[in-house]
């Protein structure tokens, strides 16, 4: 075998100098990329595959609306009203319950699809051909706090990033002047900030809250959004000085996630000052639009404003918007007086939700906006007391609209009485995997390295529910 001729050190350097230059260029470009990431970490990112949905609006009905009184009719429950349940109850129950309790509301078929909707939702029923009703949801926790954390983060026991934070991490925002994730009037109870927190994901992925469930939606604003003491030019000069000092610290000490997040938050807050006040000013909306959302009626005005704001945020490029229907505690939690409580709750949200669906559709936004409706669990078909229903995570209903979901369909089923998910069961992890899939994200690949392992929203479970895809 022939041997290679020897060459001197000078010849070696002359022959490889271009490679050293290339390595230096790569290092310089890497440094610039790192600085760019600090400047705009929420820049739009490509999905894993072509997406059906660009954004999500999540309508949370906190407290647990009853599936057998809304979108899952049970004739046998009506027939056997007052009788003992002919099936075994869960080993662990939230409270003691009695005999079967039929729904006080009638169900009627609507639209070309003929899907049944109870008289609680006459306005939403007009849009039933746009809905994909999932009747076989199930979870693991019968308590509000654990179930809400499971719905939002995929875990009911550990601090994990929220769904909106994962979406922000995976896709960024379509508008650099706004956060990727906004939550309107969120509840501070039962998981509180963890329901929109980023946990170990970068801080810029967490939700930006507007108000909370204890105050009217008209007062739900980002605090200190306008600085009345300093001009924008003066603020910019101050921010530039602070940024220079912070970057000098980064250059000297190396990467620091907390400091980088602080730099990013300062920059985003400055940009939001010129964008958010106009976005939250609904005075330019037409009278017809305001009526469509129910802003002319004190019963629907509060939630209607939240839904209108959700449309405005989604239209402006916010990637994930959550709207919460809740008082300061648990709105849909009718352990007693079901008739009065669910009637009041549905009256507050029915017209605004219908208005949101109609508005999105008329603007061409429903096609690539995924609307998700539901609570942390459902209710039992057996009575608590004489006129209430207990918590039920074993079988409940949520629905999707737009964003690549299959319209005018019902997927899955509970048993004959509506207690357990029985056919084509959909776990919370499956719902999360499906939402990410519609956004073009593979839930198996959307991971973040933390504490020595790769975490994902669906942990070690979750399957995309192909039957709800258009």
Secondary structure, 3 states (H helix, E strand, C coil): CCCCCCCCHHHHHHHHHHHHHHHHHHHHHHHHHHHHHHHCCCCCCCCCCCCCCCEEEEEEECCCCCHHHCCCCCHHHHHCCCCCCCCCCCCCCCCCCCCECCCCCCEEEECCCCEEEEHHHHHHHCCHHHEEEEEEEECCCCCHHHHHHHHHHCCCCCCCCCHHHHHHHHHCCCCCCCCCEEEECCCCCCCHHHHCCCCCCCHHHCCEEECCCCCCHHHCCCCCCCCCCCCHHHHHHHHHHHHHHHHHHHHHHCCCHHHHHHHHHHHHHHHHHHHHHHHHCCCCCCHHHHHHCCCCCCCCHHHHHHHHHHHHHHHCCCCEEEEEECCCCCCCCCCCCHHHHHHHHHHHHHHHHHHHHHHHHHCCCHHHEEEEEECCCEEEEEEECCCEEEEECCCEEEEEECCCECCCEEECEECCCCCCEEECCEEHHHHHHHHHHHCCCCCCCCCEEECCEEECCCCCCCCCCHHHEC
